[in-house]
Amino acid sequence: MLALITLAHKTCYPNPIAFRAGERVRTGHEDDEFPDWVRTFTADGYEGWAPLSLLTPTGAGEALARQDYSARELDVAVGERVRVELELADWLWVRNETGGSGWIPASCIASPS
C-alpha cells in the first residue's frame, strides 16, 4: 500500500538492535507509549525495542526470537510517499522512493480513505 507521510519522523537510535530467528535475548520493561513493545537486549551488547509478538518467553527476563528482526527506523518528511510493507503494533515497516526502508510510527501516515 502506498501512503503519504503527514507527520515527519526522525530516528533516535543510530545503532538499532537486530536478532535472528532462534536467538536468545534478554527482555526488560514494556514501552509506556507502545505497550506491545518490550526493551530487548541482544548478546552483542545492543539494546532497543522489539515487538512482543516476535518473542517467545523462556523464563524471567529471557525470550527466544520467533523470526529475524531489525529495529532500524527510517527518517521521513511530510509530503514523502512510502510503500507500507508490514504493520506491527502501531508501527509500519516502509520503503521510500530511493529504496531506504525501516520502521515509522503508524501515526506518521494519512489514514486510508
N, CA, C and O atoms as a DFTB+ gen file, in Angstrom:
452 C
 N C O
     1  1       0.835      -1.159       0.000
     2  2       0.000       0.000       0.000
     3  2       0.895       1.244       0.000
     4  3       1.844       1.334       0.780
     5  1       0.588       2.189      -0.872
     6  2       1.289       3.471      -0.881
     7  2       0.655       4.393       0.147
     8  3      -0.563       4.388       0.325
     9  1       1.480       5.182       0.822
    10  2       0.975       6.084       1.856
    11  2       1.710       7.413       1.778
    12  3       2.855       7.487       1.332
    13  1       1.028       8.453       2.219
    14  2       1.583       9.804       2.258
    15  2       1.983      10.120       3.696
    16  3       1.195       9.932       4.623
    17  1       3.202      10.597       3.873
    18  2       3.682      10.994       5.196
    19  2       3.053      12.338       5.561
    20  3       3.213      13.319       4.835
    21  1       2.338      12.380       6.688
    22  2       1.699      13.613       7.150
    23  2       2.348      14.138       8.436
    24  3       2.047      15.247       8.877
    25  1       3.231      13.345       9.028
    26  2       3.955      13.742      10.236
    27  2       5.385      13.222      10.107
    28  3       5.597      12.017       9.966
    29  1       6.357      14.114      10.156
    30  2       7.766      13.722       9.996
    31  2       8.206      12.820      11.153
    32  3       7.670      12.892      12.258
    33  1       9.198      11.968      10.867
    34  2       9.775      11.092      11.901
    35  2      11.283      11.050      11.715
    36  3      11.781      10.890      10.601
    37  1      12.004      11.197      12.826
    38  2      13.465      11.070      12.845
    39  2      13.828      10.041      13.894
    40  3      13.317      10.068      15.014
    41  1      14.710       9.141      13.524
    42  2      15.109       8.099      14.465
    43  2      15.929       8.670      15.621
    44  3      16.686       9.627      15.457
    45  1      15.760       8.070      16.773
    46  2      16.537       8.439      17.964
    47  2      17.586       7.381      18.272
    48  3      18.346       7.518      19.232
    49  1      17.633       6.322      17.458
    50  2      18.507       5.185      17.746
    51  2      19.451       4.923      16.571
    52  3      19.081       4.219      15.631
    53  1      20.671       5.483      16.613
    54  2      21.605       5.315      15.497
    55  2      22.175       3.888      15.376
    56  3      22.666       3.513      14.311
    57  1      22.116       3.101      16.444
    58  2      22.621       1.717      16.430
    59  2      21.500       0.750      16.811
    60  3      21.477       0.239      17.931
    61  1      20.568       0.494      15.882
    62  2      19.411      -0.331      16.225
    63  2      19.787      -1.792      16.482
    64  3      20.747      -2.322      15.922
    65  1      19.005      -2.409      17.338
    66  2      19.240      -3.831      17.599
    67  2      18.734      -4.666      16.421
    68  3      17.912      -4.219      15.622
    69  1      19.245      -5.869      16.343
    70  2      18.774      -6.843      15.359
    71  2      19.008      -8.222      15.958
    72  3      19.948      -8.429      16.726
    73  1      18.141      -9.160      15.597
    74  2      18.354     -10.539      16.019
    75  2      17.812     -11.488      14.967
    76  3      17.042     -11.099      14.089
    77  1      18.231     -12.741      15.073
    78  2      17.848     -13.790      14.119
    79  2      16.857     -14.740      14.779
    80  3      16.839     -14.884      16.001
    81  1      16.050     -15.373      13.974
    82  2      15.134     -16.393      14.484
    83  2      15.927     -17.425      15.272
    84  3      16.970     -17.896      14.819
    85  1      15.427     -17.773      16.456
    86  2      16.094     -18.759      17.296
    87  2      17.093     -18.172      18.269
    88  3      17.557     -18.872      19.170
    89  1      17.437     -16.903      18.111
    90  2      18.401     -16.256      19.003
    91  2      17.758     -15.984      20.361
    92  3      16.581     -15.632      20.444
    93  1      18.548     -16.152      21.423
    94  2      18.092     -15.836      22.780
    95  2      18.392     -14.368      23.075
    96  3      19.472     -13.867      22.764
    97  1      17.421     -13.692      23.678
    98  2      17.568     -12.299      24.065
    99  2      17.089     -12.127      25.500
   100  3      16.340     -12.950      26.026
   101  1      17.538     -11.037      26.122
   102  2      17.010     -10.668      27.435
   103  2      15.940      -9.601      27.227
   104  3      16.033      -8.798      26.299
   105  1      14.935      -9.593      28.082
   106  2      13.867      -8.611      27.955
   107  2      13.731      -7.812      29.245
   108  3      14.020      -8.298      30.339
   109  1      13.281      -6.573      29.080
   110  2      13.063      -5.680      30.212
   111  2      11.616      -5.228      30.256
   112  3      10.700      -6.036      30.106
   113  1      11.414      -3.939      30.462
   114  2      10.067      -3.390      30.623
   115  2       9.395      -3.126      29.283
   116  3      10.051      -2.943      28.258
   117  1       8.061      -3.111      29.323
   118  2       7.293      -2.755      28.138
   119  2       7.276      -1.236      27.985
   120  3       7.361      -0.499      28.967
   121  1       7.165      -0.785      26.747
   122  2       7.116       0.642      26.440
   123  2       5.794       1.237      26.928
   124  3       4.740       0.626      26.752
   125  1       5.842       2.419      27.538
   126  2       4.627       3.076      28.027
   127  2       3.763       3.596      26.883
   128  3       2.535       3.516      26.935
   129  1       4.411       4.126      25.855
   130  2       3.673       4.698      24.723
   131  2       3.179       3.623      23.762
   132  3       2.088       3.743      23.206
   133  1       3.976       2.573      23.562
   134  2       3.629       1.470      22.664
   135  2       3.711       0.163      23.465
   136  3       4.742      -0.508      23.439
   137  1       2.628      -0.206      24.180
   138  2       2.685      -1.326      25.129
   139  2       2.960      -2.703      24.529
   140  3       3.269      -3.630      25.278
   141  1       2.865      -2.873      23.248
   142  2       3.165      -4.179      22.643
   143  2       4.639      -4.313      22.271
   144  3       5.018      -5.235      21.548
   145  1       5.470      -3.395      22.763
   146  2       6.909      -3.400      22.511
   147  2       7.639      -3.553      23.837
   148  3       7.191      -3.026      24.856
   149  1       8.751      -4.266      23.836
   150  2       9.500      -4.524      25.064
   151  2      10.972      -4.167      24.861
   152  3      11.530      -4.369      23.783
   153  1      11.588      -3.632      25.915
   154  2      13.030      -3.332      25.865
   155  2      13.754      -4.660      25.749
   156  3      13.521      -5.575      26.538
   157  1      14.627      -4.762      24.771
   158  2      15.277      -6.033      24.447
   159  2      16.786      -5.840      24.380
   160  3      17.278      -4.825      23.886
   161  1      17.507      -6.835      24.887
   162  2      18.966      -6.786      24.961
   163  2      19.515      -7.992      24.203
   164  3      19.145      -9.130      24.493
   165  1      20.394      -7.746      23.234
   166  2      20.949      -8.832      22.431
   167  2      22.326      -9.239      22.959
   168  3      22.952      -8.499      23.717
   169  1      22.781     -10.401      22.556
   170  2      24.055     -10.946      23.028
   171  2      25.241     -10.064      22.645
   172  3      26.272     -10.098      23.316
   173  1      25.111      -9.269      21.568
   174  2      26.217      -8.406      21.136
   175  2      26.285      -7.093      21.913
   176  3      27.086      -6.218      21.581
   177  1      25.444      -6.949      22.950
   178  2      25.508      -5.781      23.812
   179  2      24.587      -4.633      23.435
   180  3      24.568      -3.615      24.127
   181  1      23.825      -4.767      22.360
   182  2      22.903      -3.712      21.967
   183  2      21.587      -3.871      22.708
   184  3      21.223      -4.962      23.145
   185  1      20.879      -2.743      22.837
   186  2      19.546      -2.783      23.418
   187  2      18.642      -1.865      22.627
   188  3      19.088      -0.876      22.046
   189  1      17.354      -2.210      22.613
   190  2      16.377      -1.415      21.884
   191  2      15.005      -2.028      22.062
   192  3      14.806      -2.903      22.906
   193  1      14.062      -1.565      21.265
   194  2      12.681      -2.025      21.364
   195  2      12.407      -3.110      20.340
   196  3      12.871      -3.042      19.202
   197  1      11.642      -4.116      20.760
   198  2      11.225      -5.191      19.857
   199  2       9.757      -5.524      20.142
   200  3       9.303      -5.406      21.280
   201  1       9.025      -5.935      19.124
   202  2       7.625      -6.294      19.322
   203  2       7.507      -7.588      20.138
   204  3       8.200      -8.569      19.868
   205  1       6.634      -7.575      21.122
   206  2       6.406      -8.773      21.934
   207  2       5.967      -9.964      21.086
   208  3       6.284     -11.110      21.405
   209  1       5.244      -9.692      20.014
   210  2       4.716     -10.780      19.179
   211  2       5.814     -11.579      18.485
   212  3       5.553     -12.675      17.988
   213  1       7.037     -11.053      18.441
   214  2       8.146     -11.761      17.794
   215  2       8.989     -12.549      18.790
   216  3       9.978     -13.174      18.407
   217  1       8.603     -12.523      20.072
   218  2       9.401     -13.171      21.111
   219  2       8.583     -14.209      21.867
   220  3       7.412     -13.988      22.174
   221  1       9.204     -15.333      22.161
   222  2       8.589     -16.362      22.987
   223  2       9.322     -16.376      24.330
   224  3      10.503     -16.718      24.384
   225  1       8.627     -16.006      25.421
   226  2       9.283     -16.016      26.733
   227  2       9.785     -17.420      27.086
   228  3       9.094     -18.413      26.858
   229  1      10.996     -17.485      27.643
   230  2      11.570     -18.774      28.040
   231  2      11.883     -18.812      29.526
   232  3      12.294     -19.849      30.046
   233  1      11.697     -17.723      30.198
   234  2      11.969     -17.609      31.628
   235  2      11.901     -16.155      32.015
   236  3      11.621     -15.296      31.178
   237  1      12.155     -15.870      33.280
   238  2      12.103     -14.496      33.755
   239  2      13.148     -13.640      33.030
   240  3      14.352     -13.856      33.171
   241  1      12.667     -12.666      32.252
   242  2      13.569     -11.750      31.574
   243  2      14.327     -12.342      30.407
   244  3      15.336     -11.778      29.983
   245  1      13.871     -13.462      29.877
   246  2      14.521     -14.087      28.718
   247  2      13.473     -14.496      27.698
   248  3      12.328     -14.796      28.038
   249  1      13.893     -14.501      26.439
   250  2      12.978     -14.884      25.367
   251  2      13.760     -15.449      24.194
   252  3      14.975     -15.280      24.086
   253  1      13.033     -16.121      23.325
   254  2      13.585     -16.698      22.106
   255  2      12.926     -15.987      20.928
   256  3      11.703     -15.859      20.887
   257  1      13.732     -15.524      19.966
   258  2      13.201     -14.820      18.799
   259  2      12.473     -15.795      17.880
   260  3      12.997     -16.859      17.552
   261  1      11.276     -15.430      17.471
   262  2      10.478     -16.267      16.555
   263  2      10.877     -16.075      15.102
   264  3      10.693     -16.969      14.277
   265  1      11.429     -14.896      14.789
   266  2      11.840     -14.603      13.412
   267  2      12.919     -13.535      13.431
   268  3      13.168     -12.909      14.461
   269  1      13.558     -13.330      12.286
   270  2      14.559     -12.274      12.155
   271  2      13.886     -10.925      12.383
   272  3      12.712     -10.737      12.063
   273  1      14.652      -9.990      12.943
   274  2      14.107      -8.663      13.235
   275  2      15.222      -7.626      13.246
   276  3      16.339      -7.898      13.685
   277  1      14.901      -6.438      12.756
   278  2      15.779      -5.278      12.855
   279  2      14.950      -4.112      13.371
   280  3      13.830      -3.894      12.907
   281  1      15.483      -3.370      14.316
   282  2      14.795      -2.203      14.870
   283  2      15.104      -0.928      14.085
   284  3      14.804       0.169      14.556
   285  1      15.695      -1.051      12.904
   286  2      16.066       0.125      12.111
   287  2      14.824       0.977      11.813
   288  3      13.811       0.476      11.326
   289  1      14.929       2.251      12.113
   290  2      13.869       3.202      11.792
   291  2      14.260       3.967      10.536
   292  3      15.418       3.953      10.118
   293  1      13.287       4.627       9.949
   294  2      13.517       5.401       8.734
   295  2      13.116       6.847       8.982
   296  3      12.018       7.117       9.470
   297  1      13.998       7.768       8.648
   298  2      13.651       9.187       8.707
   299  2      12.743       9.499       7.524
   300  3      13.056       9.152       6.385
   301  1      11.610      10.160       7.799
   302  2      10.682      10.543       6.735
   303  2      10.258      11.990       6.930
   304  3      10.250      12.503       8.049
   305  1       9.907      12.641       5.827
   306  2       9.495      14.041       5.843
   307  2       8.047      14.164       5.366
   308  3       7.569      13.342       4.585
   309  1       7.367      15.189       5.840
   310  2       5.995      15.458       5.415
   311  2       5.955      15.603       3.897
   312  3       6.792      16.287       3.308
   313  1       4.982      14.958       3.273
   314  2       4.824      15.013       1.825
   315  2       5.484      13.864       1.090
   316  3       5.193      13.630      -0.083
   317  1       6.361      13.151       1.756
   318  2       7.039      11.997       1.153
   319  2       6.041      10.854       0.979
   320  3       5.109      10.702       1.769
   321  1       6.250      10.057      -0.061
   322  2       5.415       8.867      -0.280
   323  2       6.248       7.629       0.047
   324  3       7.424       7.539      -0.304
   325  1       5.610       6.685       0.725
   326  2       6.275       5.436       1.099
   327  2       5.355       4.268       0.779
   328  3       4.139       4.420       0.663
   329  1       5.967       3.101       0.641
   330  2       5.197       1.864       0.472
   331  2       5.216       1.132       1.812
   332  3       6.284       0.834       2.348
   333  1       4.035       0.845       2.348
   334  2       3.920       0.118       3.607
   335  2       4.040      -1.368       3.306
   336  3       3.250      -1.920       2.540
   337  1       5.033      -2.012       3.912
   338  2       5.274      -3.433       3.673
   339  2       4.809      -4.314       4.828
   340  3       4.545      -5.501       4.640
   341  1       4.708      -3.722       6.044
   342  2       4.323      -4.509       7.216
   343  2       3.797      -3.563       8.278
   344  3       4.328      -2.467       8.459
   345  1       2.746      -3.988       8.986
   346  2       2.222      -3.237      10.129
   347  2       2.338      -4.129      11.345
   348  3       1.927      -5.289      11.319
   349  1       2.906      -3.579      12.424
   350  2       3.110      -4.381      13.632
   351  2       3.029      -3.475      14.852
   352  3       3.882      -2.609      15.050
   353  1       2.000      -3.678      15.668
   354  2       1.868      -2.987      16.951
   355  2       2.018      -1.469      16.833
   356  3       2.831      -0.860      17.528
   357  1       1.226      -0.871      15.946
   358  2       1.191       0.587      15.741
   359  2       2.446       1.165      15.092
   360  3       2.662       2.376      15.131
   361  1       3.272       0.310      14.496
   362  2       4.431       0.755      13.719
   363  2       4.348       0.129      12.333
   364  3       3.751      -0.932      12.151
   365  1       4.956       0.803      11.359
   366  2       4.938       0.343       9.966
   367  2       6.359       0.176       9.462
   368  3       7.217       1.027       9.696
   369  1       6.601      -0.938       8.762
   370  2       7.862      -1.106       8.042
   371  2       7.585      -0.560       6.649
   372  3       6.732      -1.081       5.930
   373  1       8.315       0.501       6.264
   374  2       8.058       1.166       4.986
   375  2       9.325       1.228       4.142
   376  3      10.440       1.092       4.645
   377  1       9.119       1.439       2.835
   378  2      10.208       1.636       1.891
   379  2       9.928       2.945       1.164
   380  3       8.817       3.172       0.684
   381  1      10.958       3.818       1.086
   382  2      10.753       5.090       0.410
   383  2      11.131       4.985      -1.068
   384  3      11.555       3.928      -1.534
   385  1      10.977       6.076      -1.790
   386  2      11.194       6.072      -3.237
   387  2      12.653       5.869      -3.626
   388  3      12.938       5.514      -4.770
   389  1      13.589       6.087      -2.691
   390  2      15.006       5.869      -3.005
   391  2      15.493       4.490      -2.546
   392  3      16.680       4.180      -2.651
   393  1      14.569       3.664      -2.035
   394  2      14.917       2.300      -1.640
   395  2      15.259       2.121      -0.177
   396  3      15.508       0.998       0.261
   397  1      15.278       3.212       0.602
   398  2      15.521       3.084       2.036
   399  2      14.334       2.441       2.718
   400  3      13.193       2.633       2.297
   401  1      14.593       1.674       3.774
   402  2      13.487       1.038       4.482
   403  2      13.737       1.054       5.976
   404  3      14.880       1.117       6.428
   405  1      12.653       0.997       6.741
   406  2      12.733       0.974       8.189
   407  2      11.369       1.214       8.798
   408  3      10.369       1.365       8.097
   409  1      11.351       1.246      10.121
   410  2      10.117       1.432      10.883
   411  2       9.789       2.913      11.051
   412  3      10.685       3.742      11.213
   413  1       8.487       3.240      11.012
   414  2       7.976       4.547      11.396
   415  2       6.707       4.308      12.210
   416  3       6.051       3.282      12.035
   417  1       6.349       5.243      13.099
   418  2       5.070       5.103      13.795
   419  2       3.915       5.177      12.793
   420  3       3.975       5.950      11.836
   421  1       2.873       4.387      13.004
   422  2       1.714       4.409      12.105
   423  2       1.067       5.784      12.058
   424  3       0.418       6.121      11.068
   425  1       1.228       6.578      13.094
   426  2       0.647       7.907      13.146
   427  2       1.272       8.873      12.142
   428  3       0.764       9.981      11.968
   429  1       2.345       8.489      11.489
   430  2       3.031       9.358      10.521
   431  2       2.353       9.409       9.155
   432  3       2.648      10.287       8.345
   433  1       1.451       8.474       8.900
   434  2       0.828       8.450       7.568
   435  2      -0.626       8.906       7.640
   436  3      -1.275       8.849       8.684
   437  1      -1.108       9.363       6.482
   438  2      -2.521       9.739       6.375
   439  2      -3.357       8.474       6.472
   440  3      -2.991       7.433       5.927
   441  1      -4.464       8.568       7.157
   442  2      -5.361       7.423       7.258
   443  2      -5.945       7.122       5.897
   444  3      -6.294       8.037       5.151
   445  1      -6.058       5.815       5.559
   446  2      -6.659       5.467       4.260
   447  2      -8.094       5.981       4.197
   448  3      -8.834       5.931       5.180
   449  1      -8.472       6.482       3.007
   450  2      -9.851       6.995       2.896
   451  2     -10.766       5.980       2.274
   452  3     -11.957       6.244       2.105
